[in-house]
Each structure stands twice: as C-alpha cells, then as structure tokens.
Amino acid sequence: MNFKTLSLMCMLSTALLAVSCGEQKQATDDFQYSDERFADLQMLRYRVEGFENLSLRQKTLIYYLSEAALTGRDILWDQNGRYNLRIRALLEAVYTDYKGDRESEDFKNFTVYLKRVWFSNGIHHHYGCDKFQPAFSEDFLRAAIQDVEPGKLTFDVEELFPVIFDPTVLPKRTNQADGEDLILTSAANYYGPGVTQQEAEDFYLRMKEADPDPAHPIMYGMNSRLVKENGQLQEKVWRSGGLYGQAIDRIILWLEKAKTVAENDKQAAVLDRLIEYYRTGDLHTFDTYTIQWVEETEGDVDFTNGFTESYGDPLGMKASWEGIANFKDLAATERTKKLSANAQWFEDNSPVDKRFKKAECKGISAKVIVAAMLGGDLYPSTAIGINLPNSNWVRAEHGSKSVTIGNLTDAYNKAARGNGFQEEFVIDQATRDLINEYGDVCDDLHTDLHECLGHGSGKLLPGIDADSLKAYGSAIEEARADLFGLYYIAAPKLVELGLTPNAEAYKSQYYTYLMNGLMTQLVRIEPGASIEEAHMRNRALVANWVLAHAAVTVPEGSPEGSTPAVSLIQRDGKTYVQINDYPALRALFGQLLAEVQRVKSEGDFEGARHLIETYGVKVNPKLHAEVLARYKALDLAPYKGFINPEYIITEDKDGNITDVQIRYGEAYDHQMLRYSQQYSTLPLVNE
Ligand code: ZN
C-alpha cells in the first residue's frame, strides 16, 4: 500500500495546516517549490536534501535507479488506457509543430488539455477517473494536425477522435459503481476487449482454489492483462519477451548497472531477484524478491520498481507500474530512533488505565526517506508514504517497510507558505508566529509519535477480538495514535530528548490540529455530506470532543473571566478557534486518550459508535458553508504534483561515472517532452 488514498488528504491537510519555516531560512533559500498552475493542478518541485553528502558510489546507484524508475513510464500510460500512447504522440506532435497562433484561445485550451493528460498519464483524471472534456473543437485539432511534420504520425488518427471528444466513449478509467460490470465499463487496459467481470472473477477464483499452498498465495493476476483469444481466457504476462517486454528489458539494463554499485551483497541480491522476476514474470519469484527487499535494511539507498499498487484495476488485482529511487533521511531517522529507544517510558507514563498497557513495549523505528526520483504511477501525483509489500502473508511472516517521504511533505509545506491560508483561518498574529516558528518541527514530530509509538502502544484485554469495533475500528485506531501524539508532544520529556526546541513549541501543533479538525478539513466535504474517511473522522472526533468537554469543565457560577480551554469565537462575522488554556487542553487530550484506549482494549463497540457518531461524523452546515466560502476565496489548486530533478553525470574515458550532479528548474512541458523522447519504450499499440 502506498499512502496514496491518504496522499490527497495529506497533501491537502499539509497545505491546509500551511505550516512554514522561519523567516531567516526563507531569505537564504530561493528554491522554487511552486511552479506553474493550470486546471485544478499545481506543479511543485521537491529538493533532494542531503544528496551532496552521499558517496560517489551511492550517487551513482541513485542515478541508475532513477533511470530505472523513469524507464517504465510507457507501461503505465498503456495500462491506464489502450489509446493513451497514441493520443500522447498525437498531442505532443501538435504541440511542438503547430504553426498557428499559439496565443489563441483554442491553442491555450489545447495546451491545458495536454498538460492534464500528461499529469494523469492518460486521458482520465488521475484522482476522479473521469475523462477530460477538451475545451477546443474537433475542427481545431483536425486543422492543427495538418501542421505536423509528415511521417511523424504513423497511426490512424481518425480512430482517436471519438476517444478524445465523445463523452460517452470510455467515460471512466476505473469504474467502482456498484451493480455495473466494472470491467466492461472501465477504460483501464487490464482486461482485453470483451472480457466480463464475471469471467475474470471466475478465472481467478479457479486459480486460487487450485493453490497448493493456500496459506502462502501468490498475488494472482498482478502482472498480466487478461484477454480472450478464440473464446479462451488467457493471461498476457508483463515480462521480458512478453507484453511490455521492450520496456522491461530496458529497465533490466539499468538494474544490472545498479547492481554493480550496490551498497552491500544483500542489496545486490535483491536487484538480482527483481531482474529474475522481470525476466520470468513468475509470481513466486516476486514473493521471494519482496521478502529479500523487506529484509535488506542496511543500505541507505532503496527503491521500488515494478507492478505495485492495484487501485487502478476495478477488481483490485492487477498492479500499475511505478518506480521511486530514494535514500534514508539520516537526521529524521535519528529522531524516530530516539522515540523508539524510549518506547517503554512513554507507555509507562501514558494516562491510560494500567490494565491496557503493554508490559513490554517496542517502538517501530519508522524510516523517513528522501525521494530522489519519481516514476510511473508515483509521478507527477505522488504518495507521501509507502508501506510495502502488499502480500498479507509476507507482511505477517516477514514484516513490511513503512516509510514517509520527508522531502515531499516538506515541499508541500513550503509551497503552502504565503498562500493566504493562515491569514484567513488562524486567529491572530501571535498564533501565526508560533506556527511559523514551530509548525514544521512539531508536525513532523506528531507524525513520528503517531507512527512509531501511538499505533504500537496499548494492548487488548485477553479474549478480545481485534475486529470488535467493526466499521468504527480504523477511525478509533487513528484517534488513539493521534491522541498519543498530542498528549506527548507537550511532554517535558521531548525537550529533554532534544526533540522539541522548548516547552512552548507544542502549542503550534495544538492550534493547527484543532483548527483542522473543527474547521478547515471540512473543505474536502461536499455541502450536505457527512464525514466518512477514517482519518477525517478521527480528527473531527478529537477536536469536537475536546471542544464539548472544555465547555463543561468550566463550572457554572465560576468567577467572571473563567473561560473554557478551547472555544470557537466569532470575529467580524468569521469563526476562529481560540485556545485559552494549553495545559488544560493537554489534560483533555489525555482524558480522551484514556477513554479511546478503554474502548479499544475492551472491544466496546457501543462505546466506539457513541464517540464516532456523536463527535466524528456530523458537520455543522452553517460553519461548513462559511469555511467553504472562505477557502474558495483563496483560490488554491486542489491537486498537486511534482516536477522531477535531473541527474547530470560525468564519465571518464572508460565510461566510469566520476561525478553525479543534481539540477533543478526544468520546465514541466520540457520534462514531459523529454521523457517522451528518452523513455519511449513501447510500440504505440500493445495488443
Ligand atoms: Zn495512523
């Protein structure tokens, strides 16, 4: 799983929190985090922090893995729809060769369409899956094609017109509507023409039933297209010599080179196994590869390369191709190590009932990584975390790697600086200053506490089924981890460990957390709808519970001036969160943590339902409308994606790499056209 389902949310929530760094840093730092904006998209850049400090061998390894990450690009385009590669070739030819007025409305609309197609790796929205409707006419495109250099378009362009223009043709990339044939109604190219959902489900059910080792099933169907030939269903496997073989062979070349500069023998063996799997397409080899990959933790450099996530297949089996090259963020990893080393102290001192505490508590040393190159389904729209492999038994028996991608989160935060969000929603300058100074540090730290300690803390009472909370289980679990983080981020222990700069810093997190939970996360909810997503429910629960309980903890008849710890106030017709008493707020977080832990440990379904339904689901329509209107006025792009850096190598006369430099600043259209030239690996039609 990558945190992709999460990623939009996190992108937004980090943008919403709009935490930003100290002013001094901004003055010396002229890196452009934000780039161009079009349609509902904002292009960003990320910085590969710490690349300079790597050894030449590591830099060279990253260069090779980056090439491998970019080389699978065409595979994803073809997976997203069988006409995509041809449409891309057509649009790019028009874009470069058009001789008419490039300032005309038609050409501008054409350019926006092309940029959206580039962004989505196909003609359907990357997130909503709906087909884009061009804002230029068929006549315009027909005329523009006349300008294209003869011989460039080697295919029947007429066939593409209804695919581009007719809204009824292939309207959805991945259809999830209950009751329809999800395969026949999805444009994604994971199943050949005429294959029905029933046929595909039966085909794979038969395979699973025949599995000789059902406790260790392979990832059935993951790396193939299921087609019907002469009435017979068969898999066309994506491997060397098979479907997508031309692209895979070129990926293998880069992996072979990477192997020569691997950091250790285990890493070289991982690369070897991946190559073997790409050559054979054998899914048992794939499982072995993922086990070796999980167990290789010594190297600083790491990667994902291959058919990985199945969100694009309506049946959730077939995996889209993605690639990332990355390395450990050593400073951040130190941070999580400190927390893990003190896991028992945190467990012993938490405000929950002793019966629910772990006698022996081990923290998870969550790894923070720096992305060095994004490819395939991680580009340009990306995940901010990766948790792999996806095979359940491999995870249970061999573990998984869970990483957050620090430099991408950082880029979202930096790009959100100065977008007006804080000025609109934060109550006053003093609070904004607090957030500016400590927001980044405390946001990261809250995530670390949540991931390394929160999820791992506490225990179920004997005999309690882990699934007792049913549909409320994940929201309660997220609330537990968040509350653990909120309670402890204010602990003097963190100052002692050198993790927070001083005893005031945590206040920035308290403010942004409540502002998000009570107000700003509502921008992702349609008017009239209620909150459904687990993380959002958790934040609403925490914030609303604290707000309600803060009000009742001021006893009636208290002396004048007694205010609740938190309240929502009105100023000039706008609602703001006001925090009056931070230590009292911490005590409330502690109380709720104790209650949420009790609900979890006892498997108290009714208790969970009460908490979530009372505090986590409902939206105050008046406040919601106000927040939506204020957010809309800021005119921020809802989706974001990244332009990659470039790696420039120097070689000696024998072809050995003697230096790898990183370069930023390539324009979005330039990068896309360059990729289409450099990484065109597949024929335009892949039957
Ligand atoms: Zn979590």
Boltz pocket constraint, residues with backbone or C-beta under 6 A from the ligand:
constraints:
  - pocket:
      binder: B
      contacts: [[A, 450], [A, 455], [A, 477], [A, 478], [A, 481]]
      max_distance: 6.0
